[in-house]
Amino acid sequence: MNPYLRMTFLFAILFIAPSVFARLGDTPEQCDERYGSKYTEIGGQGFWAAERKYEKGGVQITIRFLRNESGARIAEYIGFKLTNTTTNHMTPSKIEGLLTSVAPEWTPITLITPPPVNEKTLPDPNKTLNGSKIKKVITIEQSAGLDKRKAEKEALERQNLLNSIAARNSEIQQLKNKIKKITTLSTDTAWQSQKAYAVSTTSSLVLFSAAFLNAFDHQAEIEKARQVKEDAAPLPGF
């Protein structure tokens, strides 16, 4: 078979047929069924139990396992990295295929942009007072007072909206920072589903579960407590 056609065929298998995707929740045996028994494995570094690296069709697959309640190892982190980025890229169609193998719906993780200020032209008091059909006369002072109170109300409502957006953006940015630490990918292209997260570059895509994020948070709390204890301990011999 022509090498180019062979590579194209392998990519078609990997990125189109859902059955060959490693999925979050797979066991090590299921990962072997999808990618073969040739892999390298190292023990857990940090909070995961083990990490396996496979290679298939010009793609390196990194899978990290957590232990479930029964002690079995379950895939909770899957990374896909193209080994040849000269001619191959992680295109939107490839990304969509990998994402939909995990969850049907994904939402981009992006900061919220505040809506533009609604600038309304205030009525001209002179025109308001003109005309023979005016039955109720409002003085310029009264009109100015109404306009001021309306402007103050709108300003307060907008400030409350901006505060709410700022608080939400702070939460979103914290999540994005965690994702970068977990995946070590420097990119702002990230998505969230009900039980998983994803991040991509032109050559990589990483998927990990909410359980993996919770394990990361738990490990961070342990490290923080350890650091506090270490900082508070007196120097030995002093």
Secondary structure, DSSP 4 states (H G I P E B T S, - for coil): --HHHHHHHHHHHHHH-GGGS--TT--HHHHHHHH-S--EEEE-SSS-SEEEEEEETTEEEEEEEEE-TTS-EEEEEEEEEES-TTT----HHHHHHHHHTT-S--EE--PPPPPPP---PPPPHHHHH-STT--S---HHHHHHHHHHHHHHHHHHHHHHHHHHHHHHHHHHHHHHHHHHHH----S-EEE-SSEEEEE-SSEEEEEEHHHHHHHHHHHHHHHHHHHHHHHSPPTT-
